[in-house]
Amino acid sequence: MTSTFAITWDYRCPFARNAHEHVLTGLAAGADWQVGFLPFSLGQAHVEEGQPSVWDQPGQDSGITALQAGVVVRDEYPEQFPAVHRALFAARHDEGLHLEDRSVVERVLSAHDVPADAVFERIDSGAALEQVRAEHEQYVASHDVWGVPTFIAGDQAVFVRLMDRAPAGADPQKSITAVERVVDLLTGWPELNEFKHTSIPR
């Protein structure tokens, strides 16, 4: 039976990178999932009271350009989205590049056959920011989302930290098992509110 869920992202978060790599790996291997990819601005989530929002001053936020680009690709170039999504995470976390640098985002888009000019036209027009804001605010209101990655299914939502990655070429069964465990707990055992190791093995 198809498992339906959504997952939030901001490219700056390493735990979002981990979770999304697992989801992308599972989907590429044919996992029977219907997944919604939801933008969430960590910058907006951390705006102090009385300070201008990311929506009003997007140029002050280091992650909003890439987040907008991801949403445009998700909506208008869905076949390229998995590769672009993975590559934008890699640009930040594997290459240590700055996602506020438009040339970094442009390079990722072009490398995966997405017309960067068309994507930036949507960003510069404000349409992409409106879409990011609408989705961000929708799930803050409906599910009290406050971070990434948050898995959402029905009326349940849970913030999750997966400690391992699933880079390209990783064993897909490991990713499928990890994601399905999360979703099973989310939908089947909502009474479990918190389960956190006291230390991280190194």
For each residue, the residues with C-beta under 8 A, 3 or more apart:
1: 32
2: 32 33 34
3: 32 33 34 180 183
4: 33 34 35 153
5: 33 34 35 36 151 152 153 183 186
6: 35 36 37 38 151 152 153
7: 19 20 23 35 36 37 38 149 150 151 152
8: 16 38 39 40 139 145 147 148 149 150 152
9: 13 16 20 37 38 39 40 67 70 85 148 149
10: 13 16 39 40 41 42 43 63 67 148
11: 16 17 63 66 67 70 88 89 91 92 99
12: 16 42 62 63 92 99
13: 9 10 16 17 42 147 148 149
14: 17 18 93
15: 18 19 148 149 160 161 162
16: 8 9 10 11 12 13 19 20 89 148 149
17: 11 13 14 20 21 89 92 93 165
18: 14 15 21 22 161 162 163 164 165 166
19: 7 15 16 22 23 149 151 160 162 179
20: 7 9 16 17 23 24 37 85 86 89 149
21: 17 18 24 25 86 89 165 166 167 170 175
22: 18 19 25 26 162 166 175 178 179
23: 7 19 20 26 27 33 35 175 179
24: 20 21 27 28 82 85 86 166
25: 21 22 28 29 166 170 172 175
26: 22 23 29 31 33 172 175 176 179
27: 23 24 30 31 33 35 82
28: 24 25 82 172
29: 25 26 172 173 175 176
30: 27
31: 26 27 172 176 179 180
32: 1 2 3
33: 2 3 4 5 23 26 27 179
34: 2 3 4 5
35: 4 5 6 7 23 27
36: 5 6 7 152
37: 6 7 9 20 70 74 81 85
38: 6 7 8 9 135 139 152
39: 8 9 10 67 68 70 71 131 132 135 136
40: 8 9 10 45 135 136 139 145 147 148 150
41: 10 44 45 54 61 63 64 67 132 136
42: 10 12 13 45 46 63 147 148
43: 10 46 47 54 60 61 62 63 64
44: 41 47 53 54 55 61 136
45: 40 41 42 146 147
46: 42 43
47: 43 44 51 52 53 54
48: 51
49:
50:
51: 47 48
52: 47 56 57 60
53: 44 47 56 57
54: 41 43 44 47 57 58 60 61 64
55: 44 58 129 133
56: 52 53
57: 52 53 54 60 61
58: 54 55 61 64 65 129
59:
60: 43 52 54 57
61: 41 43 44 54 57 58 64 100
62: 12 43 98 99 100
63: 10 11 12 41 42 43 66 67 99 100
64: 41 43 54 58 61 67 68 129 132
65: 58 68 69 99 100 102 105 123
66: 11 63 69 70 88 92 99 100 104 105
67: 9 10 11 39 41 63 64 70 71 132
68: 39 64 65 71 72 122 123 128 129 131 132
69: 65 66 72 73 84 88 105 109 119 120 123 128
70: 9 11 37 39 66 67 73 74 81 84 85 88
71: 39 67 68 74 75 128 131 132 135
72: 68 69 75 76 77 119 122 123 128
73: 69 70 76 77 78 80 81 84 85 109 114 119
74: 37 70 71 77 78 81 85
75: 71 72 78 131
76: 72 73 118 119 122
77: 72 73 74 80 81 84 114
78: 73 74 75 81
79:
80: 73 77 83 84 112 113 114
81: 37 70 73 74 77 78 84 85
82: 24 27 28 85 86
83: 80 86 87 112
84: 69 70 73 77 80 81 87 88 108 109 112 114
85: 9 20 24 37 70 73 74 81 82 88 89
86: 20 21 24 82 83 89 90 168
87: 83 84 90 91 108 111 112
88: 11 66 69 70 84 85 91 92 99 105 108
89: 11 16 17 20 21 85 86 92 93 94
90: 86 87 93 94 95
91: 11 87 88 94 95 97 99 104 105 107 108
92: 11 12 17 66 88 89 95 96 97 99
93: 14 17 89 90 96
94: 89 90 91
95: 90 91 92
96: 92 93
97: 91 92 101 104
98: 62 101 104
99: 11 12 62 63 65 66 88 91 92 104 105
100: 61 62 63 65 66
101: 97 98 104 105
102: 65 105 106 120
103: 106 107
104: 66 91 97 98 99 101 107 108
105: 65 66 69 88 91 99 101 102 108 109 116
106: 102 103 109 110 116 120
107: 91 103 104 110 111
108: 84 87 88 91 104 105 111 112
109: 69 73 84 105 106 112 114 115 116 119
110: 106 107 113 114 116
111: 87 107 108
112: 80 83 84 87 108 109
113: 80 110
114: 73 77 80 84 109 110 118 119
115: 109 118 119
116: 105 106 109 110 119 120
117: 120 121
118: 76 114 115 121 122
119: 69 72 73 76 109 114 115 116 122 123 128
120: 69 102 106 116 117 123 124
121: 117 118 124 125
122: 68 72 76 118 119 125 127 128
123: 65 68 69 72 119 120 127 128 129
124: 120 121
125: 121 122 128
126: 129 130
127: 122 123 130 131
128: 68 69 71 72 119 122 123 125 131 132
129: 55 58 64 68 123 126 132 133
130: 126 127 133 134
131: 39 68 71 75 127 128 134 135
132: 39 41 64 67 68 71 128 129 135 136
133: 55 129 130 136 137
134: 130 131 137 138
135: 38 39 40 71 131 132 138 139
136: 39 40 41 44 132 133 139 140
137: 133 134 140 141
138: 134 135 141 142
139: 8 38 40 135 136 142 143 145 150 152 157
140: 136 137 143 144 145 146
141: 137 138
142: 138 139
143: 139 140 150 152 155 156 157
144: 140 157
145: 8 40 139 140 150 152 157
146: 45 140 150 159
147: 8 13 40 42 45 150 159
148: 8 9 10 13 15 16 40 42
149: 7 8 9 13 15 16 19 20 159 160
150: 7 8 40 139 143 145 146 147 157 158 159 160
151: 5 6 7 19 157 158 160 182 183 186
152: 5 6 7 8 36 38 139 143 145 156 157
153: 4 5 6 156 157 183 186 187
154: 187
155: 143
156: 143 152 153 186 187 190
157: 139 143 144 145 150 151 152 153 186
158: 150 151 182 185 186
159: 146 147 149 150
160: 15 19 149 150 151 182
161: 15 18
162: 15 18 19 22 178 182
163: 18 200
164: 18 178
165: 17 18 21 170
166: 18 21 22 24 25 170 172 174 175 178
167: 21 170
168: 86
169:
170: 21 25 165 166 167 174 175
171: 174 175
172: 25 26 28 29 31 166 175 176
173: 29 176 177
174: 166 170 171 177 178
175: 21 22 23 25 26 29 166 170 171 172 178 179
176: 26 29 31 172 173 179 180
177: 173 174 180 181
178: 22 162 164 166 174 175 181 182
179: 19 22 23 26 31 33 175 176 182 183
180: 3 31 176 177 183 184
181: 177 178 184 185
182: 151 158 160 162 178 179 185 186
183: 3 5 151 153 179 180 186 187
184: 180 181 187 188 189
185: 158 181 182 188 189 192
186: 5 151 153 156 157 158 182 183 190
187: 153 154 156 183 184 190
188: 184 185
189: 184 185 192
190: 156 186 187
191:
192: 185 189 195
193:
194:
195: 192
196:
197: 200
198:
199:
200: 163 197
201:
202:
